[in-house]
């Protein structure tokens, strides 16, 4: 309970800047993603309230809709939490869940370490804290709570490592299958990384303990068969829908993520959102996510711990294999060093862009496995230090090695204290700071008070200006989220197919949305032609629009002039400009 309480306090601290004004603040680093996940909580609540299929929605990108399984929908979170979202609203639910997800990941990591790997509760606490609040995880907490939702992964790993138990293959397989099936509806990418890590662990174990591996192979494979069959049974239709349902796509156009490899200097650099981090440093290293960014003290401590533990600890050797394999694999198609792309090929230079399952992965995210291995290594190192201070276990048989001599006691205590101090000193600079947040304008009163209802009959859409996209319309996307998605909107922030079926961010631009975005970027109204007006009418018919709404904003004046030139004079209704196009 002390461990869980401490983790919960850190979770509150990380989200502190949101709680200052939870209704009007979003992530400074990823405001679009933050708004998208608020919209997802609203989607879960809307689906439950109206008993609609949660795998698909037309409340965004009307009339084509959005394939939610092909996006980071987090249905395993948003659906069960729908009652709370309906009660508290998506802004409060977002901040509440984000802190809870970080804390829960640390807690399940603590449980798995303390029950299955280390004897020292302090060792499990240190390892759990790092696994829950590692720099890469806190980095993704800036607008991407799906990457902070790793609380099932320690349980999945622990269960995989128990699959070889004799006589329990059926129970172990069922439990593993249920955990994996649920994780599919939280974050498939983290599940894939965990599966790859478990594969490396099993292979490394089999190489080092071949006889034991052969003895456990039967129940292991039987349990895997049971678990795999259960996962297939529970997720076959949603996975089919993800890749073959309406608005599904294949990969991302051009394999844009494959170039995002980890910079070698990132491993020894302090992450931006830690107490030792510096925002200026990230600009010198390049456009990679901060998935490693461990800082040089922790890298040094990890190397020393591996040198001391590898010879006498099988788990430490397996951890070493994990760290080497995934550090190398994370480099990407070209080796980066201190922000410079060298001419040296990395491993991803030989990975096809369209390889199934990995076609949307970023190489840099493989270092999240390294972070997990590092958390386990910290627990093993602390436990080894604690074990050095325990009294020797009495020898049950003659010929056993004697315990340490009394003369060795003071020196052992001194070295143990030095080891504890080194681990703490390496971790303190990585303590997370509150995530940066920025103020965002509330939706117009016309929207929140329901003034739109007489204008938007069933089957028609409300067209906000600007139309939401992955670049513009952050505020107008929140109109949908904060009103419970009661009216459909065109455009949006999601991944959907282009004409070739490749995944792209947002809806394909229509002439009118393109004209709106160009006007915003230039901050002046272009010459509007009859062709522009004809296209506007055609686009409004395609969107099934009933009303076009413009609220207050930095480009309100030019957008009002543009829409007036396209559609004629607007009405002033409450606090918005409105064009009734029914």
NORHUDA-V565688 format. One record per backbone hydrogen bond with DSSP energy under -1.0 kcal/mol. CO is the residue of the C=O (numbers start at 1). NH is the residue of the N-H. E is the energy in kcal/mol with one decimal. If there is no record, write none. Layout:
CO|NH|E  CO|NH|E
This chain:
1|5|-2.6  2|6|-2.5  3|7|-2.5  4|8|-2.4  5|9|-1.9  6|10|-1.8  7|11|-2.3  8|12|-2.1  9|13|-2.3  10|14|-2.6  11|15|-1.3  13|16|-1.6  14|435|-3.0  15|18|-1.2  15|19|-1.6  16|20|-1.2  18|21|-1.0  21|24|-1.6  24|440|-2.3  26|438|-3.0  30|34|-2.4  31|35|-2.2  32|36|-2.2  33|37|-2.5  34|38|-1.9  35|39|-2.2  36|40|-1.8  37|41|-1.9  38|42|-1.9  39|43|-2.2  40|44|-2.5  41|45|-2.1  42|46|-2.8  43|47|-2.8  44|48|-2.0  45|49|-2.7  46|50|-2.3  47|52|-1.9  53|56|-1.2  55|68|-1.7  55|69|-1.0  57|66|-2.9  61|65|-3.0  66|57|-1.8  68|71|-1.3  71|73|-2.2  74|77|-1.9  74|78|-2.8  75|79|-1.6  77|81|-1.6  79|82|-1.5  81|85|-2.3  82|86|-2.7  83|87|-1.6  84|88|-3.4  85|89|-2.5  89|93|-2.1  90|94|-2.2  91|95|-1.9  92|96|-2.6  93|97|-2.7  94|98|-2.6  95|99|-1.7  96|100|-1.8  97|101|-3.1  98|102|-2.0  99|103|-2.1  100|104|-2.9  101|105|-2.1  102|106|-1.8  103|107|-2.3  104|108|-2.7  105|109|-2.0  106|110|-2.4  107|111|-2.3  108|112|-2.6  109|113|-2.6  110|114|-2.7  111|115|-2.1  112|116|-1.7  113|117|-2.1  113|118|-2.6  120|124|-1.9  121|125|-2.3  122|126|-2.4  123|127|-2.5  124|128|-2.7  125|129|-2.4  126|130|-2.0  127|131|-2.4  128|132|-2.2  129|133|-2.2  134|138|-2.5  135|139|-2.3  136|140|-1.7  137|141|-1.3  139|142|-1.3  140|144|-1.7  141|143|-2.3  144|147|-1.6  148|150|-1.4  152|156|-2.2  153|157|-2.6  154|158|-2.4  155|159|-2.0  156|160|-2.5  157|161|-2.2  159|162|-1.1  160|163|-1.4  162|165|-1.9  165|168|-1.2  168|172|-2.8  169|173|-2.1  170|174|-2.1  171|175|-2.4  172|176|-2.4  173|177|-2.5  174|178|-2.3  175|179|-2.2  176|180|-2.7  177|181|-2.4  178|182|-2.0  179|183|-2.2  180|184|-1.6  182|185|-1.2  183|186|-2.1  183|187|-2.3  185|76|-3.3  187|191|-1.4  188|192|-2.4  189|193|-2.3  190|194|-2.2  191|195|-2.4  192|196|-2.4  193|197|-2.3  194|198|-2.7  195|199|-2.2  196|200|-2.0  197|201|-2.4  198|202|-2.7  199|203|-2.4  200|204|-2.7  201|205|-2.4  202|206|-2.5  203|207|-2.3  204|208|-1.6  205|209|-2.7  209|213|-2.5  210|214|-2.2  211|215|-1.9  212|216|-1.7  216|220|-2.2  217|221|-2.8  218|222|-2.4  219|223|-2.6  220|224|-2.3  221|225|-2.2  222|226|-2.2  223|227|-2.9  224|228|-3.1  225|229|-2.3  226|230|-2.1  227|231|-2.5  228|232|-2.4  229|233|-2.2  230|234|-2.2  231|235|-2.2  232|236|-1.6  235|239|-2.6  236|240|-2.5  237|241|-3.0  238|242|-2.1  239|243|-1.6  240|244|-2.3  241|245|-1.9  245|248|-1.4  252|255|-2.7  255|258|-1.5  257|260|-2.0  259|261|-1.8  260|364|-2.5  263|266|-1.3  266|269|-1.3  268|296|-1.2  271|274|-1.4  273|433|-2.7  274|277|-1.4  278|281|-1.1  281|284|-1.4  281|285|-1.1  282|286|-1.4  286|288|-2.0  289|291|-1.6  295|299|-1.7  296|300|-2.3  297|301|-2.4  298|302|-2.7  299|303|-2.2  300|304|-2.2  301|305|-2.7  302|306|-2.4  303|307|-2.1  304|308|-2.1  305|309|-2.1  306|310|-2.6  309|313|-1.4  313|317|-1.8  314|318|-2.3  315|319|-2.5  316|320|-2.2  317|321|-2.1  318|322|-2.4  319|323|-2.6  320|324|-2.2  321|325|-2.7  322|326|-2.5  323|327|-1.6  324|328|-2.1  325|329|-2.2  326|330|-1.3  328|331|-1.5  330|262|-3.0  332|348|-1.1  333|346|-2.5  335|342|-2.8  336|264|-2.3  337|340|-1.7  340|337|-2.5  344|335|-2.5  346|349|-1.6  347|350|-1.5  348|351|-1.1  352|355|-1.3  356|358|-1.2  358|361|-1.3  362|365|-1.4  363|366|-2.0  364|367|-1.6  365|368|-1.7  366|369|-1.4  367|371|-2.2  368|372|-1.8  369|373|-2.6  370|374|-2.5  371|375|-2.0  372|376|-1.8  373|377|-2.4  374|378|-2.3  375|379|-1.7  376|380|-2.5  377|381|-2.7  378|382|-2.5  379|383|-2.4  380|384|-2.3  381|385|-2.0  382|386|-2.6  383|387|-2.7  384|388|-1.5  386|389|-1.0  397|400|-1.2  405|408|-1.7  406|409|-1.5  408|412|-2.3  409|413|-2.5  410|414|-2.1  411|415|-2.4  412|416|-2.8  413|417|-2.4  414|418|-1.9  415|419|-2.3  416|420|-2.5  417|421|-2.4  418|422|-2.1  419|423|-2.1  420|424|-2.5  421|425|-2.7  422|426|-1.8  423|427|-1.6  424|428|-2.5  427|430|-1.6  428|431|-1.8  429|276|-1.8  431|275|-1.9  436|28|-1.9  438|26|-2.1  444|448|-2.2  445|449|-2.7  446|451|-1.2  447|450|-1.1  450|453|-1.6  452|455|-1.7  457|460|-1.8  461|546|-2.4  461|547|-1.0  463|549|-2.5  468|492|-2.4  472|469|-2.8  473|477|-1.9  474|478|-1.2  477|481|-1.4  478|482|-3.0  480|485|-2.9  481|484|-1.4  488|462|-2.3  489|62|-2.4  491|61|-2.3  494|506|-3.5  496|504|-3.0  498|501|-1.5  501|250|-2.0  502|498|-2.1  503|253|-2.9  504|496|-2.4  510|514|-2.5  511|515|-2.1  512|516|-2.2  513|517|-2.4  514|518|-2.4  515|519|-2.0  516|520|-2.1  517|521|-2.5  518|522|-2.2  519|523|-1.8  529|533|-1.7  530|534|-2.5  531|535|-2.6  532|536|-2.2  533|537|-2.0  534|538|-2.2  535|539|-2.9  536|540|-2.5  537|541|-2.0  538|542|-2.2  539|543|-2.7  540|545|-2.7  544|461|-2.4  546|581|-1.3  547|463|-2.7  548|579|-2.6  549|465|-2.2  550|577|-2.8  553|556|-1.6  555|559|-2.2  556|560|-2.3  557|561|-2.1  558|562|-2.4  559|563|-2.7  560|564|-2.1  561|565|-2.0  562|566|-1.6  563|567|-3.1  564|568|-2.2  571|578|-2.9  573|576|-2.0  576|573|-1.9  577|550|-2.6  578|571|-3.2  579|548|-2.4
